[in-house]
Amino acid sequence: MQEKNIAIIDLGSNSARLVVEKIKEDGSYEELYRVKEDTRLSQGMGDSLLLQEEPMEKTITVLKTYMASLQNFSVDAVYGITTAAVRTAKNQAEFLARVKQAIGLQLRVLTGEEEAHYDFLGVIASLPKVLSAVILDTGGASVELIPFHHQVAEVELSLPFGAVNLSEKYQLADTVEKSQIKAACQKIQSAYQGLPFIRQNQGQPIILLGGANRSLAKMAEKKGWTKQNQPTLHGLYLTSAHVEEIFAAIAEMSRAQREHLAGLEKNRADIIVSGLLPVLNLVRALQAPRVILSESGVREGLIYELMKEEFGHS
């Protein structure tokens, strides 16, 4: 197989990402380019499940810049995927048609199970020493959950809540009322306790994916809770007590205070309380002793599958 350059556009519910990867003859790959833009595509969907005009326009503008930037690379193929916001939108067909007209690319709408499966593939390829754990990917409008043992997934599923829609539903963007956090926690715990694998995986570590969980790791790093001079956050361990401590601190802050919090991106200040609720409640539900950050997830899982199916590598 000759070397190939591929591009992946990953359109999430909160942000859009573009990566360009060089697929090498030996089946390895090298990242050539990466960019992320916050688009908040799921903003304002609420119970109507309709993508709103302003987020759609913003997202399409970002996608146009992504396609233009690919002119700087010799790309053999472009793959576009999208997740929970588009997956659940009643005006999905209209949005996908507008995207195709604007950039000439038909986005593939991943099911919740497909998104979870790619998360799983990305994690086990990059954290092979973790034999058993529960993966949690927190997105803008969904979370994916995958308990696995000896690199075999027990189940791969998606639940319809995430950082953006929890923030909107429970008014968690600005100064947060404890009653609202309690209501959101009850909703999440109810969903978790309905899953049989929760009882079967007590005491397992949790592997974290998603922007809110990366922010958790960055805030912990700023507090000096991580190894000094660690080159990346991938594989970083935090105790469950650290998760509880960080959440308790940010829950007491106003949005303005969170905007100046070390390790937290300013544009994530309005959704970080809601974004950490899924991991906070999963730690409690599993009595997990620690969490482990993975920077390898959906996109890396997709690359793994592409190399296997299209380029002949396993």
C-alpha positions as CSV (number, residue, x, y, z in Angstrom):
1,M,0.0,0.0,0.0
2,Q,1.3,3.5,-0.9
3,E,1.2,6.3,1.6
4,K,-2.1,8.2,1.7
5,N,-3.2,11.4,3.2
6,I,-6.8,11.4,4.6
7,A,-8.8,14.1,6.2
8,I,-11.5,13.5,8.8
9,I,-14.1,16.2,9.6
10,D,-15.8,15.4,12.9
11,L,-18.9,17.5,13.5
12,G,-19.9,17.2,17.1
13,S,-22.7,18.8,19.1
14,N,-20.5,21.4,20.6
15,S,-17.5,21.6,18.3
16,A,-16.1,20.7,14.9
17,R,-12.7,19.2,14.3
18,L,-10.6,18.6,11.2
19,V,-7.6,16.3,11.2
20,V,-5.3,15.4,8.4
21,E,-3.4,12.1,8.8
22,K,-0.7,10.4,6.8
23,I,-1.4,6.7,6.5
24,K,1.9,4.9,6.1
25,E,2.8,1.7,4.3
26,D,3.4,-0.2,7.6
27,G,-0.1,0.7,8.8
28,S,0.9,3.4,11.2
29,Y,-0.3,7.0,10.8
30,E,1.0,10.5,11.5
31,E,-1.0,13.6,12.3
32,L,-0.2,16.4,9.9
33,Y,-2.8,18.9,10.9
34,R,-5.5,19.4,13.5
35,V,-7.9,22.3,14.2
36,K,-11.0,22.7,16.4
37,E,-13.7,25.3,16.4
38,D,-16.6,25.6,18.9
39,T,-19.8,25.7,16.9
40,R,-22.5,24.8,19.5
41,L,-24.6,23.1,16.8
42,S,-26.9,21.7,19.5
43,Q,-27.6,25.1,21.1
44,G,-31.2,25.9,21.5
45,M,-32.5,22.5,20.2
46,G,-34.4,21.9,23.5
47,D,-37.5,19.6,23.3
48,S,-38.2,20.7,19.7
49,L,-35.2,18.8,18.5
50,L,-34.7,21.3,15.7
51,L,-31.3,22.6,14.8
52,Q,-31.4,26.4,15.0
53,E,-30.5,28.7,12.2
54,E,-27.6,30.6,13.8
55,P,-25.7,27.5,14.9
56,M,-26.3,25.9,11.5
57,E,-24.9,28.9,9.7
58,K,-21.9,29.1,12.0
59,T,-21.2,25.5,11.6
60,I,-21.4,25.6,7.8
61,T,-19.1,28.6,7.7
62,V,-16.5,26.6,9.8
63,L,-16.8,23.6,7.5
64,K,-16.2,25.9,4.5
65,T,-12.9,27.1,6.1
66,Y,-12.0,23.5,6.8
67,M,-12.4,22.5,3.1
68,A,-10.5,25.5,2.0
69,S,-7.6,24.6,4.3
70,L,-7.4,21.2,2.7
71,Q,-6.0,22.9,-0.4
72,N,-2.7,23.1,1.5
73,F,-2.5,19.3,1.6
74,S,-2.5,16.6,-1.0
75,V,-5.5,14.7,0.4
76,D,-6.6,11.4,-1.1
77,A,-9.9,11.2,0.7
78,V,-12.1,13.2,3.0
79,Y,-14.4,11.5,5.5
80,G,-17.1,13.5,7.3
81,I,-18.9,12.2,10.4
82,T,-21.5,13.8,12.7
83,T,-23.0,12.7,16.0
84,A,-25.7,13.4,18.5
85,A,-27.1,16.8,17.5
86,V,-27.6,15.9,13.9
87,R,-28.5,12.3,14.8
88,T,-31.5,13.5,16.9
89,A,-32.5,16.6,14.8
90,K,-35.9,16.5,13.1
91,N,-34.5,18.8,10.4
92,Q,-31.5,16.5,9.9
93,A,-32.1,16.1,6.2
94,E,-32.3,19.8,5.5
95,F,-29.0,20.4,7.4
96,L,-27.2,17.6,5.6
97,A,-28.4,18.9,2.3
98,R,-27.1,22.4,3.1
99,V,-23.8,21.0,4.1
100,K,-23.4,19.0,0.9
101,Q,-24.4,22.0,-1.2
102,A,-21.9,24.2,0.7
103,I,-18.8,22.0,0.8
104,G,-19.6,19.0,-1.5
105,L,-19.4,16.4,1.3
106,Q,-22.1,14.1,2.5
107,L,-21.7,13.7,6.2
108,R,-22.2,10.2,7.7
109,V,-24.5,10.4,10.7
110,L,-23.2,8.0,13.3
111,T,-25.7,6.1,15.4
112,G,-25.0,6.2,19.1
113,E,-23.8,2.6,19.0
114,E,-21.4,3.4,16.1
115,E,-20.0,6.4,18.0
116,A,-19.5,4.3,21.1
117,H,-17.8,1.6,19.0
118,Y,-15.3,4.0,17.5
119,D,-14.6,5.4,21.0
120,F,-13.8,1.8,22.1
121,L,-11.5,1.1,19.1
122,G,-9.7,4.4,19.7
123,V,-9.2,3.7,23.4
124,I,-8.0,0.0,23.3
125,A,-5.5,0.9,20.6
126,S,-4.0,3.6,22.7
127,L,-4.3,2.3,26.2
128,P,-3.5,-1.4,25.8
129,K,-2.3,-1.8,29.4
130,V,-5.8,-1.0,30.8
131,L,-7.4,-4.4,30.8
132,S,-10.8,-3.6,32.3
133,A,-12.6,-0.2,32.6
134,V,-15.7,1.7,31.7
135,I,-15.3,4.3,28.9
136,L,-17.2,7.6,29.1
137,D,-17.3,10.0,26.2
138,T,-19.0,13.2,27.2
139,G,-20.2,15.3,24.2
140,G,-22.5,18.3,23.8
141,A,-25.7,16.3,23.4
142,S,-24.9,12.7,24.3
143,V,-22.6,10.5,26.4
144,E,-21.3,7.2,25.2
145,L,-20.6,4.3,27.7
146,I,-18.6,1.2,27.0
147,P,-17.6,-1.2,29.8
148,F,-14.9,-3.6,28.6
149,H,-12.9,-6.5,29.9
150,H,-9.6,-7.8,28.4
151,Q,-10.3,-5.6,25.3
152,V,-13.7,-7.0,24.7
153,A,-16.7,-4.6,24.9
154,E,-19.5,-5.7,27.2
155,V,-21.9,-3.2,25.5
156,E,-21.6,0.0,23.4
157,L,-24.4,2.5,24.0
158,S,-25.3,6.2,24.0
159,L,-27.5,8.2,26.3
160,P,-29.1,11.5,25.1
161,F,-27.6,14.1,27.5
162,G,-24.4,16.0,27.4
163,A,-22.7,19.3,28.3
164,V,-24.9,21.6,26.1
165,N,-28.3,20.2,26.6
166,L,-27.9,19.6,30.3
167,S,-26.7,23.2,30.8
168,E,-29.7,24.5,28.9
169,K,-32.3,22.2,30.6
170,Y,-31.1,22.8,34.2
171,Q,-29.9,26.4,33.9
172,L,-26.2,25.5,34.7
173,A,-24.5,28.2,32.6
174,D,-24.2,31.2,35.0
175,T,-24.5,31.2,38.8
176,V,-25.7,27.7,39.6
177,E,-28.3,26.8,42.1
178,K,-27.7,23.7,44.2
179,S,-31.2,22.5,43.5
180,Q,-30.6,22.6,39.8
181,I,-27.4,20.5,40.2
182,K,-29.4,18.1,42.3
183,A,-32.1,17.8,39.7
184,A,-29.6,17.1,37.0
185,C,-27.8,14.5,39.1
186,Q,-31.1,12.7,39.7
187,K,-31.8,12.6,36.0
188,I,-28.3,11.2,35.2
189,Q,-28.3,8.7,38.1
190,S,-31.7,7.4,37.1
191,A,-30.3,6.8,33.6
192,Y,-27.2,5.1,34.9
193,Q,-29.0,2.9,37.4
194,G,-31.2,1.5,34.6
195,L,-28.1,0.0,33.0
196,P,-27.3,-3.6,34.1
197,F,-23.5,-3.2,33.7
198,I,-23.4,-0.6,36.4
199,R,-23.9,-3.3,39.1
200,Q,-21.5,-5.6,37.3
201,N,-18.6,-3.1,37.1
202,Q,-18.4,-1.8,40.6
203,G,-14.9,-0.5,41.5
204,Q,-13.7,-0.3,37.8
205,P,-11.7,2.7,36.6
206,I,-13.3,5.1,34.1
207,I,-11.6,6.1,30.9
208,L,-12.6,9.7,29.9
209,L,-13.1,11.2,26.5
210,G,-14.5,14.5,25.3
211,G,-13.9,18.2,25.7
212,A,-15.3,18.6,29.2
213,N,-13.2,15.7,30.5
214,R,-10.1,17.2,28.9
215,S,-10.8,20.4,30.7
216,L,-11.0,18.4,33.9
217,A,-7.5,17.0,33.3
218,K,-6.1,20.4,32.4
219,M,-7.5,22.0,35.6
220,A,-6.0,19.1,37.6
221,E,-2.7,19.7,35.8
222,K,-2.8,23.4,36.8
223,K,-3.4,22.4,40.4
224,G,-0.2,20.3,40.3
225,W,-1.9,17.0,40.7
226,T,-0.3,15.4,37.7
227,K,3.3,14.4,36.8
228,Q,5.4,17.4,36.0
229,N,6.4,17.9,32.4
230,Q,4.1,15.2,31.2
231,P,4.1,15.7,27.3
232,T,0.4,15.0,26.8
233,L,-2.7,14.5,29.0
234,H,-3.2,11.1,27.5
235,G,-3.1,8.4,30.1
236,L,-3.3,10.9,33.0
237,Y,-4.7,9.4,36.2
238,L,-6.9,11.3,38.7
239,T,-8.5,10.0,41.8
240,S,-12.2,10.1,42.4
241,A,-11.5,12.5,45.2
242,H,-9.9,14.9,42.7
243,V,-12.9,14.8,40.5
244,E,-15.2,15.6,43.4
245,E,-12.9,18.4,44.6
246,I,-12.7,20.1,41.2
247,F,-16.5,19.9,40.6
248,A,-17.3,21.2,44.1
249,A,-15.0,24.2,43.4
250,I,-16.4,25.2,40.0
251,A,-20.0,24.6,41.1
252,E,-19.5,27.5,43.6
253,M,-18.2,29.9,41.0
254,S,-20.1,32.3,38.8
255,R,-19.6,32.0,35.0
256,A,-17.4,35.1,35.1
257,Q,-15.2,33.4,37.7
258,R,-15.0,30.2,35.7
259,E,-13.9,32.2,32.7
260,H,-10.6,33.0,34.5
261,L,-10.1,29.5,35.9
262,A,-6.6,28.1,35.2
263,G,-6.8,25.2,32.7
264,L,-10.3,26.0,31.5
265,E,-11.0,27.5,28.1
266,K,-13.0,30.7,28.5
267,N,-15.6,29.6,25.9
268,R,-16.3,26.4,27.9
269,A,-17.1,28.3,31.1
270,D,-20.9,28.1,30.5
271,I,-21.0,24.3,30.0
272,I,-18.2,23.0,32.3
273,V,-20.5,22.4,35.3
274,S,-22.9,20.4,33.1
275,G,-20.0,18.8,31.2
276,L,-18.6,17.3,34.4
277,L,-21.9,15.9,35.7
278,P,-21.7,12.7,33.7
279,V,-18.3,11.7,35.1
280,L,-19.1,12.9,38.6
281,N,-22.2,10.7,38.7
282,L,-20.5,7.7,37.0
283,V,-17.7,7.9,39.6
284,R,-20.4,7.7,42.3
285,A,-22.5,5.0,40.6
286,L,-19.5,2.7,40.0
287,Q,-17.6,3.7,43.2
288,A,-14.7,4.1,40.8
289,P,-11.3,4.7,42.5
290,R,-9.9,6.7,39.6
291,V,-10.4,8.1,36.1
292,I,-7.9,8.0,33.2
293,L,-7.9,10.5,30.3
294,S,-7.7,9.3,26.8
295,E,-7.0,11.6,23.9
296,S,-7.8,8.9,21.5
297,G,-11.4,8.3,20.6
298,V,-13.9,8.5,17.8
299,R,-11.5,9.8,15.1
300,E,-8.7,7.4,16.0
301,G,-11.3,4.6,16.0
302,L,-12.4,5.6,12.6
303,I,-8.8,5.6,11.3
304,Y,-8.3,2.1,12.8
305,E,-11.4,0.9,10.9
306,L,-10.4,2.6,7.6
307,M,-6.9,1.1,7.7
308,K,-8.4,-2.3,8.3
309,E,-11.2,-2.1,5.7
310,E,-9.8,0.1,3.0
311,F,-6.1,-0.1,3.3
312,G,-5.7,-3.7,4.3
313,H,-4.2,-3.3,7.7
314,S,-5.4,-4.7,11.1
